[in-house]
């Protein structure tokens, strides 16, 4: 089995302008998991600021937030604006790159994590996601149906996984 490659950055990449990203579209959690497993077990590189392990951990933390709730809420005017004008865009995708999480959402910023540990976290939380029907209130979009939560999490995963590129083994 090939060892996954971590990418380190000497300077921050402006992810809103990063070129060369993959086109990624997931129709189900199983699609996401298959892609994550393939990348975690093969040589790869990232073109953003995070390693694959960090990306997988961040995605798993977002799923966990959908199950257990967030420790923060966006300010009311922002929640109203996002629900009214941006919700359908976020559900149908693609999500725009370059968004910087506010300080109140710092718990969603991952520390360095190995691809294996990030994958294990994602596998564990998506197993819960599939077996538990209750969803928390989204801190920016408010109440979402389970189907809307599914779409939001897949669009979010597509955004981050688009920064991970498989390396050819030849």
LUMKE-7460 format. One line per field, with one value per residue: x, y, z of N, C-alpha, C in turn; residue in one letter; residue number from 0. Coordinates in Angstrom, 2 decimals. Atoms other than C-alpha are relative to their C-alpha. Layout:
BEGIN
n.px <- c(X_...)
n.py <- c(Y_...)
n.pz <- c(Z_...)
ca.px <- c(X_...)
ca.py <- c(Y_...)
ca.pz <- c(Z_...)
c.px <- c(X_...)
c.py <- c(Y_...)
c.pz <- c(Z_...)
rest <- c(A_...)
nr <- c(NUM_...)
REM end
This chain:
BEGIN
n.px <- c(0.84_-0.76_0.18_0.52_-0.99_0.48_-0.51_-0.22_-0.01_-0.79_0.86_1.41_0.56_1.31_0.77_1.00_-0.63_-0.81_0.35_-0.35_0.82_0.80_1.45_0.50_1.45_0.44_1.44_0.30_-1.12_-0.84_-0.89_-1.02_-0.88_-0.82_-1.04_-0.90_-0.78_-0.94_-1.05_-0.78_-0.84_-0.85_-0.73_0.84_-0.49_1.05_-0.37_0.46_-0.77_0.19_-0.32_1.19_0.47_0.70_1.25_0.92_0.40_0.92_1.28_0.61_0.47_1.23_1.06_0.25_0.77_1.36_0.65_-0.07_0.19_-1.18_-0.26_0.10_1.03_-0.28_0.88_1.33_0.14_-0.69_0.83_1.15_-0.49_-0.42_1.19_0.85_-0.62_-1.12_0.24_0.10_-1.31_-0.86_0.52_-0.13_-1.43_-1.12_-0.31_-1.19_-1.22_-0.58_0.73_-0.75_0.89_-0.16_-0.65_0.93_0.07_-1.37_0.01_0.07_-1.31_-0.70_-1.45_-0.59_0.56_-0.44_1.12_0.66_0.83_1.10_0.93_0.68_0.99_1.09_0.75_0.76_1.12_0.98_0.78_1.03_0.87_0.91_0.87_0.76_0.82_0.09_-1.02_-0.05_0.25_-1.22_-0.29_0.19_1.18_1.16_0.55_-0.10_0.51_-1.10_-0.45_-0.79_-1.28_-0.80_-0.51_-0.96_-1.25_-0.66_-0.57_-1.13_-1.08_-0.50_-0.87_-1.30_-0.66_-0.48_-1.39_-0.84_-0.26_-0.75_-1.26_-0.12_-1.00_-0.97)
n.py <- c(-1.17_-1.25_-0.92_-1.31_-1.08_-1.26_-1.19_-1.12_-1.28_-1.04_-1.17_0.31_-0.04_-0.62_1.10_-0.52_-0.13_1.20_0.64_1.41_0.85_1.06_-0.12_1.05_-0.02_1.18_0.21_0.66_0.16_1.11_-0.58_-0.75_0.94_0.73_-0.93_-0.23_1.22_0.13_-1.01_0.24_1.19_-0.17_-1.28_-1.15_-1.30_-0.99_-1.29_-1.04_-0.19_1.14_1.35_0.85_0.33_-1.17_-0.14_1.06_-0.32_-1.14_0.50_0.81_-0.93_-0.61_1.01_0.11_-1.19_0.22_0.94_-0.39_-1.44_-0.85_-0.78_-1.40_-0.35_-1.22_-1.10_0.10_-0.56_0.88_1.22_-0.35_-0.19_1.28_0.83_-0.60_-0.20_0.88_1.39_0.90_0.06_0.87_1.37_0.53_-0.12_0.28_-1.03_-0.77_0.15_-1.22_-0.49_0.08_0.18_-1.01_0.49_0.78_1.35_0.53_1.44_0.73_-0.05_1.21_0.03_1.00_1.34_0.92_0.46_1.15_-0.47_-0.78_0.96_0.72_-0.92_-0.14_1.25_0.12_-0.93_0.27_1.15_-0.60_-0.81_0.92_0.73_-0.92_-0.88_-1.34_-0.96_-1.23_-1.24_-0.50_-1.29_-1.11_0.21_0.32_1.35_0.67_1.36_0.96_0.00_-1.22_0.22_0.90_-0.77_-0.99_0.67_0.49_-1.16_-0.44_0.97_-0.21_-1.17_0.31_1.11_-0.46_-0.44_1.19_0.55_1.25_0.02_1.23_0.89_0.39)
n.pz <- c(0.00_0.09_-1.13_0.39_-0.13_-0.59_0.64_-0.91_0.70_-0.64_-0.10_0.18_1.35_0.11_0.56_0.93_1.31_0.28_1.27_0.11_-0.88_0.62_0.05_-0.87_-0.26_-0.74_-0.06_-1.27_-0.94_0.49_1.02_-0.73_-0.70_0.99_0.46_-1.13_-0.21_1.12_-0.14_-1.22_0.19_1.18_0.05_0.34_-0.44_-0.15_0.58_-0.91_-1.22_-0.90_0.45_0.13_-1.34_-0.54_0.75_-0.44_-1.38_0.08_0.51_-1.06_-1.02_0.50_-0.18_-1.45_-0.37_0.47_-0.91_-1.41_-0.16_0.05_-1.20_0.40_0.98_0.76_-0.41_0.59_1.35_0.94_0.14_0.84_1.38_0.58_0.22_1.03_1.31_0.33_-0.40_1.15_0.66_-0.80_0.07_1.35_0.30_-0.89_-1.00_0.40_-0.80_-0.53_-1.18_-1.25_-1.14_-1.05_-1.22_-0.82_0.58_0.00_-0.30_1.27_0.66_-0.44_-0.19_0.90_-0.21_1.06_0.83_-0.63_-1.11_0.56_0.62_-1.08_-0.57_0.97_0.03_-1.25_-0.08_1.06_-0.46_-0.86_0.87_0.70_-0.92_-0.83_0.86_-0.59_0.42_-0.77_0.73_0.61_-0.61_0.93_0.85_-0.82_0.12_1.30_0.01_0.16_1.39_0.19_-0.69_0.84_1.14_-0.49_-0.38_1.22_0.70_-0.81_0.23_1.37_-0.01_-0.60_0.69_1.30_-0.18_-0.13_1.32_0.00_0.74_0.78_-0.59_1.02)
ca.px <- c(0.00_1.30_1.78_-0.23_1.82_1.29_1.73_3.31_3.04_5.57_2.99_-0.78_-2.55_-5.44_-7.88_-10.40_-7.89_-6.27_-6.13_-5.96_-8.65_-10.47_-14.07_-15.86_-19.55_-20.92_-24.40_-24.14_-22.02_-20.83_-19.42_-17.58_-16.22_-15.03_-13.14_-11.68_-10.57_-8.96_-7.05_-5.98_-4.46_-2.61_-0.07_-1.74_-1.06_-3.11_-3.18_-4.68_-3.53_-4.64_-3.41_-5.82_-5.96_-6.97_-9.61_-11.13_-11.13_-12.82_-15.50_-16.06_-16.34_-18.99_-21.00_-20.61_-21.90_-24.96_-25.67_-24.67_-25.13_-22.70_-21.09_-21.79_-24.49_-24.06_-25.46_-29.20_-28.92_-26.42_-28.60_-31.60_-29.58_-28.07_-31.40_-33.20_-30.67_-27.96_-29.50_-30.43_-27.05_-25.28_-27.53_-27.15_-23.51_-20.81_-19.72_-17.25_-13.67_-11.88_-14.39_-12.69_-14.44_-15.14_-13.37_-16.52_-16.28_-12.61_-13.57_-14.09_-10.47_-8.54_-5.09_-2.64_-4.10_-2.86_-4.93_-5.63_-6.89_-8.96_-10.49_-11.27_-13.03_-15.05_-16.02_-17.14_-19.29_-20.86_-21.88_-23.72_-25.13_-26.65_-28.15_-29.44_-32.30_-32.19_-30.31_-29.26_-30.00_-27.43_-25.60_-26.05_-28.95_-31.25_-33.56_-32.82_-34.59_-32.49_-32.36_-31.15_-28.50_-27.35_-27.01_-25.25_-22.69_-21.99_-21.53_-19.22_-17.18_-16.93_-15.44_-12.70_-11.99_-11.52_-8.17_-6.85_-5.22_-4.24_-0.65_0.00_1.94_3.89)
ca.py <- c(0.00_3.44_5.97_9.17_12.31_15.31_18.72_21.51_25.15_27.86_30.56_30.62_29.84_32.09_29.23_31.46_31.75_28.29_26.71_23.06_21.81_18.57_18.56_16.59_15.68_13.29_11.83_10.05_9.59_6.33_8.30_10.61_7.69_5.80_8.89_9.57_5.94_5.89_9.11_8.17_4.92_6.36_9.04_12.44_16.12_19.10_22.50_24.42_25.09_21.82_18.25_15.44_14.42_17.94_18.06_14.72_15.79_19.10_17.31_14.85_17.75_19.36_16.12_15.88_19.45_18.45_15.68_17.23_20.95_23.82_25.71_28.96_30.68_33.22_36.68_36.94_39.33_37.00_33.94_35.71_36.73_33.27_31.46_33.88_34.33_31.67_28.47_26.93_27.82_26.07_23.01_22.66_23.77_24.23_26.07_28.88_28.48_31.03_31.44_32.21_30.87_33.49_33.22_31.88_28.83_28.12_24.66_23.67_24.49_21.21_20.65_18.49_15.02_11.98_10.77_7.53_9.36_11.80_8.91_7.01_10.08_10.50_6.82_6.91_10.03_9.07_5.75_7.75_10.05_7.08_5.54_8.65_10.69_13.67_16.74_19.86_23.44_24.74_27.75_29.84_28.29_27.38_24.37_22.03_18.84_15.66_15.74_19.36_18.45_15.60_17.95_20.64_18.21_16.68_20.12_21.09_17.89_18.51_21.93_20.63_17.40_19.36_20.52_16.93_15.58_11.96_11.45_9.00_5.97_5.68)
ca.pz <- c(0.00_-0.91_1.85_1.59_1.25_3.52_2.02_4.02_3.07_3.78_3.09_3.09_-0.17_-1.13_-1.60_-3.37_-6.22_-6.07_-9.51_-10.46_-8.07_-8.82_-9.93_-7.22_-6.90_-4.29_-4.48_-1.13_1.97_0.42_-2.55_-0.14_1.91_-1.18_-2.40_1.06_1.46_-1.98_-1.36_2.18_0.91_-2.09_-2.87_-3.06_-2.65_-1.58_-3.22_-0.31_3.23_4.81_4.54_3.63_7.29_8.30_5.56_6.60_10.26_9.39_7.36_10.21_12.69_10.47_10.43_14.22_14.57_12.53_15.01_18.33_17.68_17.43_20.28_18.41_16.37_13.61_14.41_13.72_10.70_9.03_9.74_8.16_5.08_4.57_5.03_2.72_-0.07_0.12_1.48_-1.88_-3.35_-0.46_-0.77_-4.53_-4.77_-5.50_-2.37_-2.98_-1.78_0.34_3.19_6.49_9.56_12.22_15.58_17.24_14.93_15.70_16.97_13.31_12.39_12.43_13.84_11.90_11.58_9.69_6.74_8.63_11.72_9.66_7.72_10.94_12.37_9.17_9.08_12.71_12.43_9.09_10.63_13.31_10.61_8.79_11.94_13.77_12.30_14.69_13.40_15.26_14.27_11.81_13.31_10.15_8.21_11.10_10.90_8.03_7.07_7.15_3.33_3.39_5.97_3.71_0.73_2.75_4.16_0.72_-0.89_1.99_1.54_-2.22_-1.60_0.67_-1.19_-4.42_-2.99_-2.80_-5.94_-6.46_-7.56_-10.35_-9.20_-12.45)
c.px <- c(0.89_-0.31_-0.47_1.02_-0.66_0.65_0.19_0.11_0.86_-0.81_-1.43_-0.41_-1.34_-0.91_-1.11_0.56_0.84_-0.46_0.41_-0.79_-0.72_-1.46_-0.56_-1.50_-0.37_-1.52_-0.43_1.23_0.92_0.96_1.15_0.99_0.90_1.14_1.03_0.90_1.05_1.17_0.89_0.97_0.94_0.79_-0.93_0.73_-1.19_0.50_-0.53_0.93_-0.05_0.45_-1.31_-0.54_-0.79_-1.36_-1.02_-0.49_-1.00_-1.38_-0.70_-0.53_-1.29_-1.17_-0.37_-0.83_-1.47_-0.78_-0.13_-0.24_1.32_0.13_-0.14_-1.20_0.45_-0.92_-1.33_-0.08_0.68_-0.80_-1.17_0.44_0.35_-1.20_-0.82_0.63_1.04_-0.26_-0.03_1.33_0.93_-0.45_0.25_1.43_0.32_0.22_1.25_1.17_0.40_-0.71_0.87_-0.99_0.22_0.60_-0.93_-0.14_1.37_0.06_-0.06_1.31_0.83_1.47_0.55_-0.47_0.50_-1.20_-0.75_-0.91_-1.19_-1.06_-0.78_-1.08_-1.20_-0.85_-0.89_-1.22_-1.03_-0.81_-1.12_-1.03_-1.05_-1.01_-0.87_-0.76_-0.07_1.16_-0.12_-0.39_1.33_0.28_-0.16_-1.30_-1.25_-0.45_0.11_-0.64_1.19_0.54_0.83_1.36_0.91_0.63_1.05_1.34_0.75_0.61_1.23_1.20_0.59_0.97_1.39_0.75_0.50_1.45_0.97_0.13_0.75_1.28_0.04_1.11_1.06_1.00)
c.py <- c(1.24_0.88_1.34_1.07_1.22_1.16_1.08_1.26_0.98_1.28_-0.42_0.14_0.72_-1.01_0.47_0.08_-1.22_-0.64_-1.46_-0.92_-1.07_0.40_-1.19_0.17_-1.32_-0.06_-0.63_0.01_-1.11_0.47_0.74_-0.96_-0.76_0.89_0.23_-1.21_-0.17_0.97_-0.25_-1.16_0.12_1.30_1.11_1.27_0.92_1.32_1.17_0.10_-1.19_-1.29_-0.79_-0.36_1.13_0.18_-1.03_0.27_1.15_-0.45_-0.82_0.89_0.69_-0.97_-0.12_1.19_-0.16_-0.96_0.56_1.48_0.74_0.77_1.50_0.16_1.25_1.10_-0.06_0.62_-0.87_-1.28_0.28_0.12_-1.35_-0.91_0.50_-0.05_-1.05_-1.49_-0.94_-0.13_-0.95_-1.46_-0.64_0.11_0.61_1.14_0.74_-0.24_1.35_0.58_-0.18_-0.09_1.12_-0.62_-0.87_-1.43_-0.67_-1.49_-0.85_0.04_-1.18_0.25_-1.07_-1.39_-0.89_-0.37_-1.17_0.43_0.83_-0.90_-0.75_0.87_0.15_-1.26_-0.15_0.91_-0.25_-1.26_0.48_0.74_-0.88_-0.64_0.90_0.98_1.43_0.87_1.26_1.18_0.47_1.41_1.21_-0.13_-0.38_-1.44_-0.50_-1.37_-0.95_-0.03_1.25_-0.11_-0.88_0.78_1.00_-0.66_-0.54_1.16_0.52_-0.93_0.17_1.16_-0.39_-1.11_0.40_0.48_-1.17_-0.65_-1.33_0.14_-1.30_-0.85_-0.40_0.98)
c.pz <- c(0.00_1.20_-0.53_0.34_0.63_-0.71_1.05_-0.84_0.77_0.13_-0.29_-1.45_0.07_-0.70_-0.94_-1.42_-0.38_-1.31_0.03_0.91_-0.80_-0.06_0.77_0.17_0.67_0.01_1.32_0.89_-0.49_-1.09_0.67_0.66_-0.96_-0.49_1.11_0.24_-1.09_0.16_1.22_-0.16_-1.19_0.09_-0.49_0.41_0.15_-0.56_0.82_1.20_0.95_-0.65_-0.16_1.38_0.63_-0.68_0.48_1.43_0.02_-0.50_1.08_1.12_-0.43_0.11_1.48_0.48_-0.42_0.89_1.41_0.25_0.01_1.31_-0.28_-0.93_-0.73_0.51_-0.76_-1.39_-1.07_-0.22_-0.92_-1.47_-0.64_-0.27_-1.18_-1.39_-0.41_0.23_-1.20_-0.74_0.74_-0.10_-1.37_-0.52_-1.33_1.00_-0.45_0.95_0.56_1.21_1.24_1.16_1.02_1.26_0.83_-0.50_-0.04_0.30_-1.27_-0.78_0.50_0.29_-0.94_0.43_-1.13_-0.87_0.63_1.15_-0.49_-0.62_1.08_0.64_-0.93_-0.06_1.23_0.01_-1.11_0.31_0.92_-0.84_-0.67_0.96_0.88_-0.89_0.53_-0.48_0.85_-0.88_-0.58_0.53_-0.93_-0.79_0.77_-0.18_-1.43_0.12_-0.09_-1.44_-0.30_0.70_-0.85_-1.16_0.43_0.33_-1.23_-0.79_0.74_-0.22_-1.39_-0.06_0.51_-0.74_-1.38_0.06_0.11_-1.37_0.12_-0.82_-0.80_0.62_-1.00_-0.22)
rest <- c(X_X_X_X_X_X_X_X_X_X_X_X_X_X_X_X_X_X_X_X_X_X_X_X_X_X_X_X_X_X_X_X_X_X_X_X_X_X_X_X_X_X_X_X_X_X_X_X_X_X_X_X_X_X_X_X_X_X_X_X_X_X_X_X_X_X_X_X_X_X_X_X_X_X_X_X_X_X_X_X_X_X_X_X_X_X_X_X_X_X_X_X_X_X_X_X_X_X_X_X_X_X_X_X_X_X_X_X_X_X_X_X_X_X_X_X_X_X_X_X_X_X_X_X_X_X_X_X_X_X_X_X_X_X_X_X_X_X_X_X_X_X_X_X_X_X_X_X_X_X_X_X_X_X_X_X_X_X_X_X_X_X_X_X_X_X_X_X_X_X)
nr <- c(0_1_2_3_4_5_6_7_8_9_10_11_12_13_14_15_16_17_18_19_20_21_22_23_24_25_26_27_28_29_30_31_32_33_34_35_36_37_38_39_40_41_42_43_44_45_46_47_48_49_50_51_52_53_54_55_56_57_58_59_60_61_62_63_64_65_66_67_68_69_70_71_72_73_74_75_76_77_78_79_80_81_82_83_84_85_86_87_88_89_90_91_92_93_94_95_96_97_98_99_100_101_102_103_104_105_106_107_108_109_110_111_112_113_114_115_116_117_118_119_120_121_122_123_124_125_126_127_128_129_130_131_132_133_134_135_136_137_138_139_140_141_142_143_144_145_146_147_148_149_150_151_152_153_154_155_156_157_158_159_160_161_162_163_164_165_166_167_168_169)
REM end
